[in-house]
Amino acid sequence: MKRLIASVCILFVFILSLQAQKVGLVLSGGGAKGLAHIAVIKALEENGIPIDYIAGTSMGAIVAGLYAAGYSAEEMEELFKSEQFKFWSTGRIQEEYRYFYRKQEDDPSWLELDLLKKEDKIKVLPPTNLIPEEQMDFAFMELFSSVTAINKGDFNKLFVPFFCIATDVYNNREMVLRQGDLGEAIRGSMTFPLYFKPIEIDGSLVFDGGIVNNFPVENMKELFTPDIIIGHNVANNPEKPDADNVMAQIENMILQKTDYKIDPKDGLLMETTFNNVGLLDFRKIDLIEKAGYETANKNIEEIKKRITRRIRPDELQQKRHQFNMKKPQLIFQNVQVEGAEDAMQRKFIIQSLKHNSNVIDIKELKREYFKLVADHQIKSLRPISRYNPETGYFDLHLIVKSNNPMQVKFGGNISTRPINQGFLSGDYRLFKERSYTFSTNMYFGRFYSSIKAGTRVDFPTTLPFYLAGYFTLNRWDYYSSTTEFVFEDVRPPYIIQNESNFRAEMGFPMKTWGKMTFGGSYSTANDEYYLTESIKVSDTPDHTTFEAFAASTNFLSNSFNDKQYPTEGISSCISLNYISGKEENKPGTTSNNTSGTQYDHNFYLLKGSYERYIKINKKFTFGWMAEGVYSNKKPFSNYVSTILSAPSFNPIPHSKTIYLNNFHANKYIASGLKTVFKLSDQLHLRAEAFGFAPIKEITEAKNYQAIYNENKFTTINFMGTGALVYQSAIGPISLSVNYYEKSQTKFFAMLNIGYILFNRKGY
């Protein structure tokens, strides 16, 4: 009997020991390769293997942190496959949050550098990170704020107790993060130098934990003392770098060697190796997860032998559901601003976010947050949420860094055609109760040159508005000959267009993508040209000058992802202009007239355009556009001056650089189709075709006079392009072949680096 009782006691103690068996899971860093951790978690759960503690570094911290916050493997997989993740991992703004109203006028800049005046010296401040952080910072707040509210900053009170590793930059030592804001901790752990901007935690500037400890097994043993540790490693110690591989060299300098081992008495190690997955190859998630799942299943029998305790998947799901039900809804009431220089700046930011609302939900906050991100006065904007149990709402704490007052931008265009140009601009900014921007720029090149100076003042009233004024000098030189990349063009008419204008404008936002503007301008256009192609060295050109006042009303909207060669978004424009001016013509030697003429012109010009890209699947996008112009403008003194002053249709970047008289008219309709085939996130092939139909074609009569063809739509002219485009960090690099229906050369091939963009004309 005693022996039986002893046996029962021993069995009971054994059963208790099985029940008490605790499991810790440790996940390494490794960039996109860390997505394999999700598949490992999925395999463990499917086999009833419990996870009582979890920890990680860098990408391992993200996966471990999401799991500890109550996200299932399926939910994590859905998140990392989503368009939302693609945007916050690349820093690009998704279409619905691209705030057009605060955008400055487009320019061909490649690089922006801040200037800082310190001790009477000007310092140049280069960019500190390749990937903008605003998307990621907001995403981390959105993902982890609710769970931080219920654990009150104690990571032991998460769905599964958790910690992660970051690096104290100044002291070059590891930081074990196990309390505070969960999103901030994970954000610090995965901040790889140069890619992402570091953040400050507990007074220390922190970077990626992989710099000092990419596999925190010893920390797991010390902090949680689990009975057994399961480790999954997807990283390798940096290999000897190639002389041409800068990132590999940086990785070797930054990352210390890590011992990816687990003592057999402490647990077991699983490793998944990859030879074709880069640091940011998140698009390969299916391949990565498949490899991780296979690794887990190869080791699952050994895991089951070591871990005899089980938890049923339905029991785990119920536990997760109960935990997630405690999370409060993300509704924000108070806003505190840290980093703004004075009270007026704080007022500007708070009013821009909340307007006059008492509380705002996460959707509304996100929309207003990205409006602030679009403000070029703000350099960085990091949101941190703090739950207020007394009100039941979250308070938003914004860490703001204003842009330096002075900024310079460099850019331009490099081409195999002689349309090369340089670009230089300088901005001076003041950020008080209103936002002031004083700007100037210069284009310099043989084909196009320009100078612009002006200012814009933004008012953060209940209905925001801005006032702007600019003075601009433009010059286009369609010189006498041009050498193509493949073809040699024949001698076209000699044309030089000089234009100066002063523009004043008031603008109001229209939802997220649009704005309404009202403005006026005074401009002087001076065109030099010959009326015939048969010219002598001794010939002098005709001169036509048109001085005009214009009043305009415009509705503009734009959600394009790129300012040249976009692949997604919508752009539309409706503008109504009334122009009153005087034309003066001074004939040259090719004219039949011997005396000058003067004419008064009063006319309106109505223009509308619409362009849209529709994503068919991951690889293929279909686009279309339409444009129309209607004006009661009368002909100018001769055919060439009439054509030059008429609106032109230039849907292809290259078409803006050549004289195409077949695509000018005072009344026309035009449309086009576009197909885009994505080879990668940055590389695509595109083919475009357009038709242009003048409602009343401008034709040349006797003595070089211009008349309108009384028959409508007598001709349709076509143009098209095929291009291979790579959207690099400095702008588009394109290899294109362009076709225009015109006399002489019809095909033009070119290699182009940069943007073909100009300062605006007066109207």
C-alpha positions in Angstrom: 0.0 0.0 0.0 2.8 2.4 0.9 4.6 1.6 -2.3 1.4 2.4 -4.3 1.0 5.7 -2.4 4.6 6.6 -3.2 4.2 5.7 -6.8 1.1 7.9 -7.0 3.0 10.8 -5.4 5.9 10.5 -7.7 3.5 10.4 -10.7 1.7 13.5 -9.3 5.0 15.4 -8.9 6.0 14.4 -12.4 2.7 15.7 -13.8 3.1 18.9 -11.9 6.6 19.3 -13.3 5.3 18.8 -16.8 2.6 21.5 -16.2 5.3 23.8 -14.8 7.6 23.4 -17.8 8.1 26.9 -19.2 9.3 27.7 -22.8 11.2 30.7 -24.1 11.4 31.6 -27.8 14.3 33.7 -29.0 14.3 35.3 -32.5 17.3 36.7 -34.3 17.6 39.8 -36.4 18.1 39.5 -40.1 16.0 42.1 -42.0 13.4 40.6 -44.4 14.7 37.1 -43.6 13.1 37.5 -40.1 9.7 37.0 -41.7 10.6 33.3 -41.4 10.0 33.7 -37.6 6.3 34.0 -38.4 6.2 30.5 -40.0 8.1 29.0 -37.0 5.5 30.4 -34.6 2.7 29.1 -36.8 4.3 25.6 -36.8 4.8 25.6 -33.0 1.2 26.6 -32.4 -0.1 24.0 -34.8 1.7 21.3 -32.8 0.6 22.6 -29.4 4.0 23.8 -28.3 3.6 26.6 -25.7 5.4 29.9 -25.9 5.6 31.3 -22.4 8.3 34.0 -23.0 9.5 35.6 -26.2 12.3 37.9 -27.1 14.1 39.2 -30.2 16.4 41.7 -31.8 15.7 43.9 -34.8 13.3 42.1 -37.2 13.1 39.4 -34.5 11.9 42.1 -32.1 9.1 43.1 -34.5 7.8 39.6 -34.8 8.2 38.8 -31.1 6.7 42.1 -30.2 3.6 41.6 -32.4 3.1 38.1 -30.9 3.5 39.5 -27.4 0.9 42.2 -28.3 -1.7 39.6 -29.1 -1.3 39.2 -32.9 -1.6 35.7 -34.3 0.8 34.3 -36.9 -2.0 34.7 -39.5 -2.5 38.3 -38.6 1.2 39.0 -38.8 1.4 37.3 -42.2 -1.5 39.4 -43.4 0.1 42.6 -42.1 3.5 41.9 -43.8 1.8 41.1 -47.1 -0.3 44.3 -47.0 0.1 47.4 -49.1 0.2 49.3 -45.7 3.4 47.5 -44.7 5.1 48.2 -48.1 4.5 51.9 -47.5 5.8 52.1 -43.9 8.8 49.9 -44.7 9.8 52.1 -47.6 8.7 55.4 -46.1 6.5 56.3 -49.1 3.1 57.8 -48.4 0.1 55.8 -49.6 -2.2 57.5 -52.1 -5.0 58.4 -49.7 -2.6 60.4 -47.5 -0.7 62.4 -50.1 -1.6 65.9 -49.1 -1.4 68.0 -52.3 -2.3 71.4 -50.7 1.0 71.7 -48.9 3.2 70.6 -51.8 5.5 73.3 -53.2 5.7 73.7 -57.0 7.5 70.8 -58.6 11.1 71.2 -59.4 13.9 68.9 -60.8 15.8 68.6 -57.6 17.8 65.4 -56.8 19.3 66.2 -53.4 18.2 68.4 -50.5 20.8 69.7 -48.0 20.1 71.7 -44.8 22.3 74.6 -43.9 23.0 75.4 -40.3 24.5 78.6 -39.1 26.7 78.1 -36.0 29.3 80.4 -34.6 29.2 82.5 -37.8 29.9 79.5 -39.9 27.6 77.7 -42.3 27.5 73.9 -41.9 26.1 71.5 -44.5 23.9 68.8 -43.0 23.6 65.8 -45.2 20.6 63.4 -44.9 20.8 61.1 -41.8 18.6 58.3 -43.2 17.6 56.7 -46.5 14.1 55.8 -45.5 11.7 58.5 -44.2 10.6 57.5 -40.7 7.1 59.1 -40.5 5.2 56.2 -42.0 6.9 53.7 -39.7 6.6 55.8 -36.6 2.9 56.2 -37.0 2.5 52.5 -37.8 4.3 51.4 -34.6 2.1 53.8 -32.6 -1.1 52.4 -34.3 0.0 48.8 -33.8 1.1 48.9 -30.2 -0.6 51.8 -28.4 -3.6 49.8 -27.2 -1.5 47.0 -25.7 0.8 49.5 -24.0 -2.4 51.0 -22.4 -3.4 47.7 -20.8 0.1 46.5 -19.7 0.8 50.0 -18.2 4.4 49.9 -19.6 5.3 46.5 -18.1 6.3 44.0 -20.8 5.8 41.1 -18.3 2.1 41.8 -18.5 1.7 41.3 -22.3 0.0 38.4 -23.8 3.4 36.7 -23.5 6.2 38.3 -21.4 8.7 40.0 -23.8 11.9 41.9 -24.1 14.1 43.2 -27.0 17.6 44.5 -27.5 18.7 47.9 -28.7 22.1 49.6 -28.8 23.0 52.7 -26.8 24.9 54.6 -29.6 27.0 56.8 -27.3 28.2 54.1 -24.9 28.2 51.3 -27.6 26.4 48.9 -25.2 23.3 46.8 -25.3 20.0 48.0 -23.8 17.5 45.4 -22.6 14.1 47.0 -23.2 11.3 45.4 -21.1 9.2 48.4 -20.0 7.8 51.6 -21.3 6.1 52.2 -24.7 6.1 48.9 -26.6 6.1 50.5 -30.0 9.1 52.7 -29.1 11.1 49.7 -27.8 10.6 47.8 -31.0 11.2 50.8 -33.1 14.6 51.3 -31.3 15.5 47.6 -31.7 15.1 47.6 -35.5 16.7 51.0 -36.4 19.5 50.0 -38.7 22.0 52.8 -39.2 21.7 54.9 -42.4 18.5 53.2 -43.3 16.4 54.5 -40.4 16.7 57.5 -38.2 17.6 56.7 -34.5 15.3 57.6 -31.6 15.9 58.5 -28.0 14.8 56.1 -25.2 15.4 57.0 -21.5 17.8 59.7 -22.6 19.9 57.5 -24.8 20.1 57.6 -28.6 19.4 54.0 -29.7 20.1 52.0 -32.9 19.5 48.4 -34.0 20.2 45.9 -31.2 22.0 43.7 -33.8 25.0 45.9 -33.5 25.8 44.4 -30.1 23.6 41.4 -29.6 21.6 39.9 -32.4 20.5 36.7 -30.6 19.7 37.3 -26.9 19.7 33.8 -25.6 21.8 34.6 -22.5 19.4 37.5 -21.7 16.4 35.1 -21.9 18.1 32.7 -19.4 18.9 35.5 -17.0 15.6 37.4 -17.1 13.0 34.6 -17.4 14.9 31.4 -16.5 12.7 29.2 -18.7 13.0 25.4 -18.5 13.8 25.2 -22.2 14.7 27.7 -24.9 13.9 27.4 -28.6 16.0 29.7 -30.8 15.5 30.5 -34.4 18.3 32.2 -36.3 18.1 33.6 -39.8 21.2 35.8 -39.7 24.8 35.2 -40.5 27.9 37.0 -39.2 29.0 39.5 -41.9 31.2 38.1 -44.6 34.4 39.8 -45.8 33.0 42.7 -47.9 33.7 43.3 -51.6 35.6 46.5 -52.5 32.5 47.8 -54.4 29.9 46.8 -51.9 29.5 49.9 -49.7 26.6 48.5 -47.6 28.5 45.3 -46.9 31.5 47.4 -45.7 29.2 49.4 -43.4 27.6 46.2 -42.1 31.1 44.8 -41.2 32.0 48.0 -39.4 28.8 48.3 -37.5 27.7 44.7 -36.6 29.7 42.8 -34.0 30.1 39.1 -34.3 27.3 37.2 -32.6 27.5 33.6 -31.2 24.4 32.0 -32.7 24.4 29.0 -30.3 22.3 27.4 -27.6 23.8 25.0 -25.1 22.0 21.6 -25.6 21.2 21.5 -21.9 19.4 24.9 -22.2 17.4 24.1 -25.3 17.7 23.7 -29.1 18.6 25.9 -32.0 16.9 26.1 -35.4 18.5 27.9 -38.3 17.1 28.9 -41.7 19.7 30.1 -44.3 19.1 32.2 -47.3 21.4 33.0 -50.2 19.1 35.2 -52.3 17.2 37.4 -49.8 18.5 41.0 -49.1 17.9 43.1 -46.0 14.8 44.7 -47.4 13.5 42.0 -49.7 10.1 41.9 -48.0 8.3 41.1 -51.3 9.8 37.6 -51.0 7.7 36.8 -48.0 6.2 33.6 -49.4 9.6 32.2 -50.2 10.9 33.2 -46.8 8.0 31.8 -44.8 8.1 28.6 -46.7 11.7 28.1 -45.7 11.0 28.9 -42.1 8.0 26.5 -42.0 10.2 23.7 -43.4 12.9 24.4 -40.8 10.3 24.2 -38.0 8.8 20.9 -39.2 12.3 19.3 -39.6 12.9 20.0 -35.9 9.3 19.5 -34.6 9.8 15.9 -33.4 12.9 16.8 -31.4 11.0 19.8 -29.9 8.1 17.5 -28.9 10.6 15.2 -27.2 12.1 18.0 -25.2 8.8 19.8 -24.5 6.0 17.5 -23.3 3.6 20.2 -22.2 0.9 21.1 -24.8 -1.6 23.9 -25.3 -4.5 23.3 -27.7 -4.8 25.8 -30.6 -8.4 26.6 -29.6 -7.4 27.3 -26.0 -4.6 29.6 -27.2 -7.0 31.4 -29.5 -9.5 31.9 -26.7 -6.7 33.3 -24.4 -5.6 35.7 -27.2 -9.1 36.8 -27.8 -9.7 37.6 -24.1 -6.4 39.6 -24.0 -7.3 41.6 -27.1 -10.7 42.4 -25.8 -9.1 44.5 -23.1 -7.5 46.9 -25.6 -9.1 50.3 -25.6 -10.1 52.0 -28.9 -7.6 54.5 -30.3 -9.4 57.9 -29.7 -7.3 60.9 -28.9 -8.1 64.0 -26.9 -5.2 66.1 -25.7 -2.1 66.9 -27.9 1.2 67.8 -26.4 4.1 69.0 -28.6 7.7 68.6 -27.7 10.5 70.2 -29.6 8.7 73.2 -31.1 10.6 76.4 -30.6 7.8 78.6 -29.2 4.1 78.6 -28.2 3.0 79.8 -31.6 4.6 76.8 -33.3 2.9 74.5 -30.9 -0.4 76.2 -31.5 0.1 75.8 -35.3 0.7 72.1 -35.0 -2.1 71.4 -32.5 -4.6 73.4 -34.5 -3.5 71.7 -37.7 -4.2 68.3 -36.1 -7.4 68.9 -34.1 -8.9 72.1 -35.6 -11.8 72.7 -33.1 -12.6 69.0 -32.3 -12.5 67.7 -28.7 -11.6 64.2 -29.7 -10.4 62.6 -32.9 -10.2 58.9 -33.9 -7.1 57.2 -35.3 -8.4 57.5 -38.9 -8.9 61.2 -38.7 -5.6 61.6 -36.8 -3.7 59.7 -39.5 -5.1 62.0 -42.2 -4.2 65.2 -40.3 -0.8 63.7 -39.3 0.3 63.2 -42.9 -0.9 66.7 -43.8 1.7 67.9 -41.2 4.3 65.5 -42.6 3.8 67.2 -46.0 4.7 70.6 -44.5 8.2 71.3 -45.5 8.7 73.4 -42.3 8.7 70.2 -40.3 11.8 68.0 -40.5 10.5 65.1 -38.4 7.3 64.3 -36.5 7.3 61.3 -34.2 3.9 60.4 -32.5 3.7 58.7 -29.1 0.4 57.8 -27.5 -0.2 57.8 -23.7 -3.4 56.3 -22.4 -5.3 58.4 -19.8 -7.4 56.0 -17.6 -9.3 58.9 -16.1 -10.8 60.1 -19.4 -10.6 56.8 -21.3 -8.9 58.5 -24.2 -5.3 58.6 -25.4 -3.2 61.7 -25.3 -0.9 62.3 -28.3 2.6 63.3 -27.5 4.4 64.7 -30.6 8.1 65.0 -30.8 8.7 67.6 -33.4 11.8 68.8 -35.1 11.5 71.9 -37.2 13.4 72.1 -40.5 16.5 74.2 -40.4 15.7 77.7 -41.7 18.1 77.3 -44.7 18.0 74.6 -47.3 19.6 74.2 -50.7 18.6 71.8 -53.4 20.6 70.5 -56.4 19.3 68.7 -59.5 18.6 69.0 -63.1 18.6 66.8 -66.2 21.4 64.8 -68.0 20.5 63.6 -71.4 21.9 62.2 -74.6 20.1 65.1 -76.3 21.3 68.6 -75.9 18.7 69.5 -73.3 21.0 69.1 -70.3 20.3 71.5 -67.5 21.4 72.2 -64.0 19.2 73.3 -61.1 20.0 75.1 -57.9 17.5 76.4 -55.4 17.6 77.9 -51.9 14.8 78.3 -49.3 14.7 80.3 -46.1 11.9 79.3 -43.7 10.2 80.9 -40.7 7.8 78.9 -38.6 5.8 80.9 -36.1 2.1 81.2 -35.8 2.2 81.1 -39.6 4.5 79.3 -41.9 6.7 81.5 -44.2 8.8 80.2 -47.1 11.1 82.5 -49.1 12.4 80.7 -52.1 14.6 81.2 -55.1 15.8 78.9 -57.9 17.9 78.9 -61.0 17.9 76.6 -64.1 20.9 76.9 -66.3 21.3 75.1 -69.7 21.5 75.6 -73.4 17.9 74.7 -74.1 16.2 76.1 -71.0 17.3 78.7 -68.4 15.3 80.4 -65.7 15.3 82.4 -62.4 12.5 82.5 -59.9 12.1 84.2 -56.5 9.1 84.5 -54.3 7.4 83.6 -51.0 4.5 81.6 -49.6 2.7 82.2 -46.3 0.5 79.4 -44.8 -2.3 80.3 -42.4 -3.5 77.4 -40.1 -7.0 78.7 -39.7 -10.1 76.5 -39.4 -10.1 76.6 -43.2 -6.4 76.7 -44.0 -5.3 79.0 -46.8 -2.0 80.3 -48.3 -0.9 83.5 -50.0 1.9 83.3 -52.5 3.7 85.6 -54.9 6.5 84.8 -57.4 8.6 86.6 -60.0 10.0 84.4 -62.8 12.2 84.8 -65.9 12.1 82.0 -68.5 14.0 81.3 -71.7 13.6 78.4 -74.1 16.0 78.1 -77.0 14.9 75.8 -79.8 18.3 76.1 -81.5 19.1 75.5 -85.2 20.3 71.9 -85.0 20.1 69.0 -82.7 21.8 65.6 -82.5 19.8 62.7 -81.4 20.9 59.5 -79.5 20.2 57.5 -82.7 18.9 59.8 -85.3 20.1 63.2 -86.7 17.3 65.7 -87.0 17.3 68.2 -89.9 17.3 71.9 -89.4 14.1 73.1 -87.7 12.9 76.7 -87.5 15.0 78.9 -85.2 12.9 79.8 -82.2 13.7 81.6 -78.9 11.0 82.2 -76.3 11.6 84.7 -73.5 9.0 85.1 -70.9 8.8 87.0 -67.6 5.9 87.0 -65.1 4.8 88.1 -61.7 2.1 85.8 -60.2 0.0 86.2 -57.0 -2.1 83.4 -55.7 -4.4 82.4 -52.9 -5.1 78.7 -52.3 -7.4 76.6 -50.2 -7.4 72.8 -49.6 -10.1 70.6 -51.1 -10.0 67.4 -49.2 -6.7 65.5 -49.3 -5.7 65.5 -53.0 -7.0 68.9 -54.1 -6.8 72.6 -53.8 -8.7 75.6 -55.2 -6.6 78.6 -56.2 -7.5 82.2 -57.3 -4.8 84.4 -58.7 -3.6 87.0 -61.1 -0.5 87.6 -63.1 1.3 90.1 -65.3 3.5 88.6 -68.0 5.5 89.6 -71.0 6.2 87.0 -73.7 8.8 87.8 -76.3 9.2 85.3 -79.2 12.0 85.3 -81.8 11.4 83.2 -84.9 11.7 82.9 -88.7 8.6 82.4 -90.8 10.4 80.0 -93.2 13.0 77.3 -92.9 14.9 78.7 -95.8 17.0 81.3 -94.0 20.3 83.0 -94.7 23.0 84.0 -92.2 22.1 87.6 -92.8 18.4 87.2 -92.1 16.9 88.6 -88.9 14.0 87.0 -87.0 10.5 88.3 -86.4 9.8 89.5 -82.9 6.4 89.2 -81.3 5.8 90.6 -77.8 2.6 90.0 -75.8 2.1 91.9 -72.6 -0.9 90.6 -70.7 -2.8 90.7 -67.4 -4.5 87.4 -66.5 -7.0 86.4 -63.8 -7.5 82.7 -63.1 -9.5 80.2 -61.1 -8.1 76.7 -60.8 -9.2 73.4 -59.2 -6.2 71.1 -59.0 -5.8 67.6 -57.6 -2.9 65.2 -57.6 -2.2 61.9 -55.8 0.6 60.6 -58.1 3.4 58.6 -56.5 6.1 60.3 -58.6 6.3 63.7 -60.3 7.5 62.2 -63.6 6.6 58.7 -64.9 4.0 58.0 -62.1 2.5 54.5 -61.8 -0.4 55.1 -59.5 -2.7 57.9 -58.5 -5.0 60.5 -60.1 -4.3 64.0 -61.4 -7.0 66.4 -62.6 -7.2 70.1 -63.4 -9.9 72.6 -64.3 -8.8 76.1 -65.0 -10.5 79.2 -66.2 -8.4 82.2 -67.3 -9.3 85.6 -68.6 -6.5 87.4 -70.4 -6.2 90.9 -71.6 -3.1 92.1 -73.4 -1.4 93.9 -76.2 0.5 92.1 -79.0 3.3 93.9 -80.8 5.0 92.4 -83.9 8.3 93.6 -85.4 8.8 91.8 -88.7 12.2 90.4 -89.7 13.7 89.8 -93.1 11.7 86.7 -93.8 8.4 88.5 -93.4 6.4 90.2 -96.2 5.6 93.1 -94.0 7.9 96.0 -93.6 6.2 97.8 -90.7 5.3 96.6 -87.3 1.7 96.0 -86.0 -0.1 96.2 -82.7 -3.3 94.4 -81.6 -5.3 94.2 -78.5 -6.5 90.8 -77.4 -9.1 89.9 -74.8 -10.0 86.3 -74.4 -10.8 83.5 -72.0 -9.1 80.1 -71.9 -10.8 77.1 -70.3 -8.7 74.0 -69.8 -9.5 70.6 -68.3 -7.4 67.5 -67.8 -7.7 64.1 -66.1 -5.2 61.3 -65.7 -5.6 58.1 -63.8 -3.7 54.8 -63.2 -5.6 51.7 -62.3 -3.7 48.7 -60.8 -4.8 45.5 -62.5 -2.5 43.2 -60.5 0.9 43.3 -58.8 2.7 43.5 -62.2 0.3 45.4 -64.5 -1.2 48.9 -64.3 -3.4 50.5 -66.9 -3.6 54.3 -67.3 -5.6 56.7 -69.3 -5.8 60.5 -69.7 -7.9 63.2 -71.4 -7.3 66.8 -72.0 -9.3 69.7 -73.6 -8.9 73.4 -74.2 -11.4 75.9 -75.4 -10.7 79.6 -76.1 -12.1 82.4 -78.1 -8.6 83.8 -78.8 -8.1 85.4 -82.2 -5.0 84.7 -84.4 -1.9 86.7 -83.8 0.0 88.6 -86.5 1.2 85.6 -88.4 1.0 81.8 -88.4 4.2 81.1 -86.3 3.3 83.7 -83.6 -0.2 82.2 -83.4 1.1 78.7 -83.0 3.7 79.7 -80.4 1.2 81.5 -78.2 -1.4 78.7 -78.5 -1.7 76.1 -75.8 0.3 72.9 -76.5 -0.3 69.2 -75.7 2.8 67.7 -74.1 2.0 64.5 -72.3 5.5 63.0 -72.8 8.4 64.6 -71.0 10.5 64.7 -74.2 7.7 66.5 -76.1 8.3 69.6 -73.9 11.7 70.0 -75.4 10.9 70.2 -79.1 8.8 72.5 -81.3 5.7 70.5 -82.4 3.4 72.8 -84.3 1.1 69.9 -85.0 0.2 69.8 -81.3 -0.7 73.4 -80.7 -4.2 74.8 -80.9 -6.5 77.2 -79.2 -9.3 74.6 -79.2 -8.6 70.9 -79.0 -9.3 67.6 -77.4 -6.8 64.9 -76.7 -6.6 61.6 -75.0 -4.2 58.7 -74.4 -3.7 55.2 -73.1 -0.9 53.9 -70.9 0.3 50.5 -69.9 2.8 49.9 -67.1 4.5 46.6 -66.4 6.4 46.5 -63.1 9.6 44.6 -63.1 10.3 45.6 -59.5 9.2 48.3 -57.0 11.6 50.7 -58.8 11.9 49.4 -62.3 9.1 49.4 -64.9 8.4 49.3 -68.6 5.7 51.6 -70.0 4.1 52.2 -73.4 1.9 55.2 -74.1 -0.1 56.4 -77.1 -1.9 59.7 -77.6 -4.2 61.3 -80.1 -4.6 65.1 -80.5 -7.5 66.6 -82.4 -7.8 70.4 -82.9 -11.5 71.5 -82.9 -10.5 74.2 -85.4 -7.1 73.7 -86.7 -4.7 76.7 -87.1 -3.6 76.7 -90.7 -1.2 78.9 -92.7 -2.6 81.1 -95.4 -0.9 83.4 -97.9 1.8 85.8 -96.6 2.3 83.6 -93.6 -1.0 84.6 -92.0 -2.9 82.3 -89.6 -6.5 81.3 -90.1 -8.8 78.9 -88.4 -10.1 76.0 -90.5 -13.9 76.3 -90.5 -14.3 72.5 -90.6 -14.1 70.9 -87.2 -11.8 67.9 -86.4 -10.2 67.8 -89.8 -7.0 66.2 -88.5 -5.9 63.9 -85.7 -2.2 63.7 -84.9 -0.6 60.9 -82.9 2.4 60.6 -80.6 3.7 57.8 -78.4 6.5 56.5 -76.3 8.0 53.3 -75.0 10.3 53.6 -72.0 12.3 51.6 -69.5 12.2 53.6 -66.3 14.2 53.2 -63.0 13.0 55.4 -60.2 16.3 55.9 -58.4 17.0 57.9 -55.2 17.8 61.0 -57.2 15.1 60.7 -59.8 14.0 58.8 -62.9 16.6 57.2 -65.2 14.9 56.4 -68.4 15.7 54.9 -71.8 12.9 55.9 -74.2 11.9 55.9 -77.9 9.4 58.6 -78.8 7.3 59.0 -81.9 5.6 62.2 -83.1 3.4 62.6 -86.2 5.2 65.5 -87.9 7.3 66.3 -90.9 11.0 65.4 -91.0 12.2 63.2 -88.1 9.5 61.2 -86.4 11.4 58.9 -84.0 13.6 60.1 -81.2 15.6 57.9 -78.9 17.2 59.2 -75.7 18.8 58.2 -72.4 17.8 60.6 -69.6 18.7 61.0 -66.0 16.6 63.4 -63.9 13.5 65.5 -64.5 12.3 67.6 -67.5 10.5 70.2 -65.5 10.3 74.0 -65.9 9.2 77.0 -63.8 5.6 78.1 -64.5 4.6 80.7 -67.1 2.3 83.6 -66.2 -0.9 81.8 -67.5 
